[in-house]
Amino acid sequence: MTPSLNPRKRHQDNCRHVRAQMSDYLDGDLDAATASTVERHARWCPNCRRMLDNLSRTIGGLRALRDAPALSTETDARSDVVERR
């Protein structure tokens, strides 16, 4: 694929490439050079920075849910009955 001479198209292509790597970046699965490319692009591209921040918060929230103690439905049902009395 030949790089586009149109700056807007080239930027969109860069964004698309970086966005495809964001999950791997947050998981620490990229080599140093590729991770640096993602970081550099996100530093100056507000849309990709926002997407990276949102993805990071989403992953953090999901990890917190995964690590939270599970509530049993039986315990929840009993506490509802006690509260109604």
N, C-alpha and C positions, 0 to 999 in steps of 0.2 A: 504494500500500500504506500503510495507516494504522499508525503506530507502536503497539506494544503497551503497555498500561498495566501489565502484569505485569513487574516488574523482572528476574526470572529470564529470561523470554522475550526481553526487550529486550537483556539481556546476551548471550544466545545468538545473537541476530540480529546484534549488533555483532561478536561473534567470527567468525561466518560471513562477514560482510562484510570484515573485516580479513584473515582467512585467504585469501580469494580474491585479495587484493592483495599478499600477501607476496612472491611471486616477482618481480612487477614492482617492488616496493620494493627488494629486494636487487639487482635489475638497474639501479636508478636511473632507472626509466621513469615514476615518478609525479611529478605536480606537487607543489610545496612543501606546499600545504595538505593534500593526501591523504597524503603521506609523513609529515607531522607527526601526522596522525590515527593512522596505523599505529604510529608510535613511542610516542605517548601511551597508546594502548590496550595495547601490549605491555609498557609500563612497569608497569602496575597489574594486568594479567591474567596470572597465572602460567602458565596453559595455553598462551596465545598466545605468551608470551615463550619458553617452552620449544620450541614449534613453530617459531618464528622462528629461534632458536638452532640447532636441529637442521637446518632447511632451509639455513641459512647454512653450517654445517659440511659438509653434503652437497654443496652447490654448490661450495664450496672444494675438497673432495676430488676432485670430478669435473673441475674446472679443472686441478688438479694432475696428474691422470691424462692429461688432454688435452695438457698441456705437457711431460709426461715423454717422454724419448726412447723410441722403440719398440724392442723387442727382436725380433730375427728368430728364427724357429723353428729355422733352420739353425744359428745360433750357439748356441742353447740345446742342440740335439742334440749338437753337437760338445763342448760343455763337459761334458755328462753322460758322454760316452764317456771323456774325459780323466780325470774324477773316478773312474771305475770302475777304471782301471788301477792 
